[in-house]
Amino acid sequence: MPSPAETLPILYRGDWLIAIHKPAGLLVHRSGLDRHETRFALQIQRDQIGRVVWPLHRQAHI
């Protein structure tokens, strides 16, 4: 029996914007930072909501 699909907590969902809680250590997208990683926030979110998503990163204000 296949395992249930992985999901990420949705903090906000509107018509054109979705905000998720991305756990520390989970890459946003494929990267040379870890060529062996198979889990990415973008792919998990796409699978979760059934739509293409693009990243928009928050910025820390100092």
Buried (B, 14 or more C-beta within 10 A) or exposed (E): EEEEEEEBEEEEEEEEEBEBEBEEEEBEEEEEEEEEEEEBBBBBBEEBBEEEBEEEEEEEEE
